[in-house]
Amino acid sequence: MAVTSVSLLWQFFRLSSPLYGLVAAGYLVARIPGWRQAWSDRVSIFVFTVPLPAMLFRLMSHQASLPPVDGRVLIAYFGSCLIVFVIGRITGAVVFKLDGIAQSVFGLGGIYSNIVLTGLAIAKIALGTAAVPVVALLLVFNALTLWTLVSVSVEWSRHGSFSLAGFAQTTLRVLRNPFIVAIVGGTVFGRLGFTLPPVADTALAAIGSIAAPAAMITLGMGLAAFPLSQEWASGLTVCALKLIVQPLVVWGLAIALDLPTLELRAVVLVASMAVGVNVYLMSVQFRAIQHTIASSIVLSNVFAAVTTPLLLTALHANS
């Protein structure tokens, strides 16, 4: 068993290490003297609006040929988000004496996975194409669900109530997201029985083929903009919540819900991803613990290069 586990760990590390190598390459490029942040922003805009949506639309338009997605993955994943969010808020209040707004952002850091830049790429390589619709399903609901959760938490901390106008703004922002448009559009296209013309299908496949490496390079460029601060204790605690506590909680819920093997592995894999950059946007919006979140984004991406292969190995060894 030990030999098998070691070989599995090496296999998953070998599969994921080139992707993290691209993250390092992107980081180094952004650190070249004279490199401008505006150039990184332009690369990011291109990746977010062309290859990633192209890959998602084509994949979801072919969904009829893929295994159906079990809706229980939503219960397992977002159930874990709620549990770990509460743990994060309590930890922020008791250990770091944060106020209600800062607690909310702290808790969000422990549950908001970087699905777009790392989750999709690693799931496709480590688990196969059949796992991508599961990840896409989580991606569709992720932003709206978690941004609503933290918005409710913040508004409740401020006023003891929640604004419907704020929820409406969040919903509109999510619906304009190119990834959501591509996933929903591709799904509807396929469900209606349409098929892409061979020329269009080939073109989208070619464009989408650069999505994973381009996303990882973009992530590296983005990490260069987040300096490490001295708030090591709080940053490392967010990392522990995100990379250890949430995957274990979602694993337990997935077992309790008797999820099939593929869905179980995919949902735990997504939970094991590093802290998403959107959490930093929330910290800026609410002017709370920005240095802690910036540090946790950088550190969690470094640690995830080890913790994710370890989790994948444990998943395969126990299923």
C-alpha positions in Angstrom: 0.0 0.0 0.0 2.8 2.4 0.9 4.5 1.8 -2.4 1.2 2.4 -4.3 0.6 5.6 -2.3 4.0 6.9 -3.1 3.6 6.1 -6.8 0.2 7.8 -6.9 1.7 10.9 -5.1 4.5 11.0 -7.7 2.0 10.6 -10.5 -0.2 13.5 -9.4 2.8 15.7 -8.6 4.2 15.0 -12.1 0.8 15.9 -13.6 0.4 19.1 -11.7 4.0 20.3 -11.5 4.2 21.6 -15.1 1.1 23.7 -14.4 2.7 25.3 -11.3 5.9 25.7 -13.4 3.8 27.9 -15.7 2.7 29.9 -12.7 6.3 30.4 -11.7 7.1 31.5 -15.3 4.3 34.0 -15.2 5.5 35.3 -11.9 9.1 35.7 -13.2 7.9 37.5 -16.3 5.9 40.0 -14.3 9.0 40.6 -12.1 11.2 41.5 -15.1 12.6 45.1 -14.6 10.5 47.5 -16.6 7.5 45.2 -16.9 4.3 47.1 -16.4 1.2 46.0 -14.5 -0.9 47.2 -17.4 0.7 44.5 -19.7 -0.3 41.8 -17.2 -3.8 43.2 -17.0 -4.1 43.0 -20.8 -3.0 39.4 -20.8 -5.5 38.6 -18.1 -8.3 40.3 -20.0 -7.5 38.3 -23.1 -7.3 34.9 -21.3 -10.6 35.6 -19.4 -12.5 36.7 -22.6 -11.2 34.4 -25.3 -9.5 31.0 -24.6 -11.2 30.1 -21.3 -14.8 30.9 -22.5 -14.1 29.2 -25.8 -13.0 26.0 -24.0 -16.0 26.1 -21.7 -18.5 26.8 -24.4 -17.2 23.9 -26.6 -17.1 21.5 -23.7 -20.6 22.3 -22.5 -22.0 22.1 -26.0 -20.8 18.5 -26.1 -22.2 17.7 -22.7 -24.7 15.1 -24.2 -21.7 12.9 -24.8 -20.4 13.2 -21.2 -21.7 11.6 -18.0 -24.5 13.5 -16.3 -23.5 15.7 -13.3 -24.9 14.6 -9.9 -26.6 17.6 -8.3 -25.6 16.4 -4.9 -22.1 17.9 -5.6 -23.7 21.3 -4.9 -24.9 20.2 -1.5 -21.5 18.7 -0.6 -19.5 21.7 -1.8 -21.6 24.6 -0.7 -22.5 22.8 2.5 -18.8 22.7 3.3 -18.5 26.4 2.4 -21.1 27.3 5.0 -19.5 25.2 7.7 -16.0 26.5 7.0 -17.2 30.1 6.7 -18.7 29.8 10.2 -15.4 28.3 11.5 -13.5 31.1 9.8 -15.7 33.8 11.3 -15.3 32.3 14.8 -11.6 31.9 14.3 -11.3 35.6 13.2 -13.3 36.8 16.2 -11.7 34.6 18.9 -8.1 34.3 17.7 -7.5 37.6 15.8 -10.1 39.8 17.5 -11.5 40.9 14.1 -14.7 42.9 13.7 -17.7 41.5 11.9 -16.8 42.8 8.5 -13.2 41.6 8.7 -14.4 38.2 10.1 -16.6 37.9 6.9 -13.7 38.5 4.6 -11.5 36.2 6.7 -14.1 33.4 6.4 -14.5 34.0 2.7 -10.7 33.4 2.2 -11.2 30.0 3.7 -13.8 28.9 1.2 -13.3 30.8 -2.1 -11.4 28.5 -4.5 -9.5 29.6 -7.6 -11.7 27.4 -9.8 -11.1 29.3 -13.1 -7.3 29.6 -13.1 -6.3 26.3 -11.4 -9.4 24.1 -10.8 -10.4 23.6 -14.4 -6.8 23.0 -15.6 -5.9 20.6 -12.8 -9.2 18.7 -12.9 -8.9 18.1 -16.7 -5.4 16.8 -16.4 -5.6 14.8 -13.1 -9.2 13.5 -13.4 -10.0 13.6 -17.1 -12.4 15.5 -19.3 -15.4 13.8 -17.6 -14.7 15.8 -14.4 -14.8 19.2 -16.1 -18.7 19.4 -16.2 -18.7 18.9 -12.4 -16.2 21.7 -12.0 -18.2 23.9 -14.4 -21.3 23.3 -12.4 -19.6 24.5 -9.2 -18.2 27.5 -11.1 -21.6 28.6 -12.3 -22.9 28.8 -8.7 -19.7 29.7 -6.9 -19.5 33.4 -7.4 -23.1 34.2 -6.8 -23.5 31.9 -3.8 -20.3 32.9 -2.0 -20.5 36.6 -2.9 -24.1 36.6 -1.6 -23.0 34.8 1.6 -20.3 37.3 2.4 -22.5 40.2 1.5 -25.2 39.0 3.8 -22.6 38.5 6.5 -21.2 42.0 6.1 -24.6 43.7 5.9 -25.7 41.9 8.9 -22.6 43.0 10.8 -23.2 46.6 9.8 -27.0 46.9 10.0 -28.5 43.7 11.3 -30.2 43.1 8.0 -29.5 42.4 4.3 -30.2 44.7 1.3 -32.1 43.2 -1.7 -30.5 45.9 -3.9 -27.0 44.5 -3.0 -28.1 41.0 -3.9 -29.4 42.3 -7.3 -26.1 44.0 -8.0 -24.2 40.8 -7.2 -26.5 38.8 -9.4 -26.1 41.1 -12.4 -22.3 41.1 -11.9 -22.2 37.3 -12.0 -24.5 37.0 -15.0 -22.2 39.3 -17.0 -19.2 37.1 -16.2 -17.8 35.6 -19.5 -17.4 32.2 -17.9 -21.0 32.0 -16.8 -22.2 33.1 -20.2 -20.0 30.5 -21.9 -21.1 27.6 -19.6 -24.8 28.5 -19.7 -24.7 29.3 -23.4 -22.9 26.1 -24.3 -25.2 24.0 -22.1 -28.3 25.5 -23.7 -26.8 25.1 -27.1 -26.1 21.4 -26.6 -29.4 20.7 -24.8 -31.4 22.1 -27.7 -29.8 19.5 -29.9 -27.5 21.8 -31.9 -24.0 20.8 -32.9 -21.2 23.1 -33.8 -20.1 23.1 -37.5 -16.9 21.2 -37.9 -14.9 24.4 -38.8 -16.2 26.2 -35.7 -15.7 23.2 -33.5 -12.1 22.8 -34.7 -11.4 26.6 -34.2 -12.8 26.6 -30.7 -10.8 23.5 -29.9 -7.6 25.2 -31.1 -8.4 28.3 -29.1 -9.4 26.4 -26.0 -6.3 24.3 -26.1 -4.2 27.2 -24.8 -6.7 28.0 -22.0 -5.0 25.9 -19.3 -1.4 27.0 -19.8 -2.5 30.6 -20.4 -4.5 30.7 -17.3 -1.6 29.4 -15.2 0.7 32.0 -16.6 -1.9 34.7 -16.0 -2.2 33.5 -12.4 1.6 33.8 -11.9 1.5 37.4 -13.3 -1.3 38.2 -10.9 0.5 36.8 -7.9 3.4 39.2 -8.6 1.0 42.1 -7.7 0.4 40.7 -4.2 3.3 41.5 -1.8 3.8 39.3 1.2 3.1 41.2 4.4 4.1 40.6 8.0 0.7 39.2 9.0 1.9 35.6 8.8 -0.3 34.1 11.5 -3.6 35.3 10.0 -2.4 34.6 6.4 -1.3 31.1 7.3 -4.6 30.4 9.2 -6.6 31.3 6.0 -4.4 28.9 4.1 -5.0 26.2 6.6 -8.8 26.7 6.4 -8.7 26.7 2.6 -6.2 23.9 1.8 -6.9 21.5 4.7 -10.1 22.2 6.6 -12.4 22.8 3.6 -11.3 19.8 1.5 -11.7 17.5 4.6 -15.2 18.8 5.3 -16.4 18.5 1.7 -14.9 15.0 1.6 -16.9 14.0 4.7 -20.1 15.5 3.2 -19.5 13.8 -0.1 -19.1 10.4 1.6 -22.3 11.1 3.7 -24.2 11.9 0.5 -22.8 8.8 -1.2 -21.4 10.7 -4.2 -20.0 8.6 -7.0 -16.2 8.4 -7.2 -15.7 10.9 -10.0 -17.9 13.5 -8.4 -16.3 13.0 -5.0 -12.8 13.4 -6.4 -13.8 16.5 -8.4 -15.5 18.3 -5.5 -12.7 17.6 -3.1 -10.2 18.7 -5.8 -12.0 22.0 -6.2 -12.1 22.5 -2.5 -8.3 22.0 -2.3 -7.6 24.9 -4.7 -5.8 28.0 -3.5 -7.6 31.2 -2.3 -9.3 32.9 -5.2 -8.2 36.4 -6.3 -11.8 37.6 -5.9 -11.4 37.5 -2.1 -8.9 40.3 -2.4 -11.4 42.3 -4.4 -13.8 41.8 -1.5 -11.2 42.9 1.0 -10.6 46.0 -1.0 -14.4 46.7 -1.4 -15.0 46.3 2.4 -11.6 47.8 3.4 -10.8 44.9 5.6 -7.6 42.7 6.2 -6.2 43.4 2.7 -2.6 42.4 3.7 -3.8 39.1 5.2 -5.8 38.2 2.1 -2.9 39.2 -0.2 -0.5 37.0 1.7 -2.9 34.1 1.8 -3.4 34.2 -2.0 0.4 34.0 -2.6 1.1 31.4 0.1 -1.9 29.2 -0.7 -0.8 28.9 -4.3 2.7 27.8 -3.1 1.3 25.3 -0.6 -1.4 23.9 -3.0 1.4 22.6 -5.3 2.0 20.0 -2.5 -1.3 19.7 -0.7 -3.5 19.1 -3.8 -1.4 16.1 -5.0 -1.4 14.7 -1.4 -5.2 15.0 -1.3 -5.6 13.4 -4.8 -3.4 10.5 -3.6 -5.4 10.0 -0.5 -8.7 10.1 -2.5 -7.5 7.4 -4.9 -6.1 5.3 -2.1 -9.5 5.3 -0.3 -11.9 4.8 -3.2 
